[in-house]
Amino acid sequence: MESRINHGQPGGLGAWLQEGCRQGFDLPEAEHLCRRIFYQFDGIPMALRAQLSRATLAALFAELARLGWIRAVGFEQIAYDPEHWRNLLTPDYRRVGPVYDQALGEAAFERLRPRFVKV
């Protein structure tokens, strides 16, 4: 029994994420996933795209951490804080290079996609 699954709003982004990957993510993977969803929302159902604002994603990922879907052993206070997630999604214009690691973001996002059985 998975007691940590809490779908919140039926049909919401949190429910979609939890259904896509029931085992959840470790904090570093979740950070890459959060950035990937924020900066590149292809693959996200159209009905959920209105929930992709910085503030909404920050609150959602903090809540997913509190529920245990994001495993943050030793870093719980950071992961539970929406400000951590907002800062993660706030561009640092002094930074040189890509905003996030696309390969790691895609790897995390791939875990959400349903697997089809090949015949």
Secondary structure as UniProt FT lines:
FT   TURN            3..4
FT   TURN            10..11
FT   HELIX           13..20
FT   TURN            22..23
FT   STRAND          25..26
FT   HELIX           27..39
FT   TURN            42..43
FT   HELIX           46..51
FT   HELIX           54..67
FT   STRAND          70..71
FT   TURN            73..74
FT   HELIX           76..79
FT   HELIX           82..89
FT   TURN            93..94
FT   HELIX           102..110
FT   TURN            111..112
//
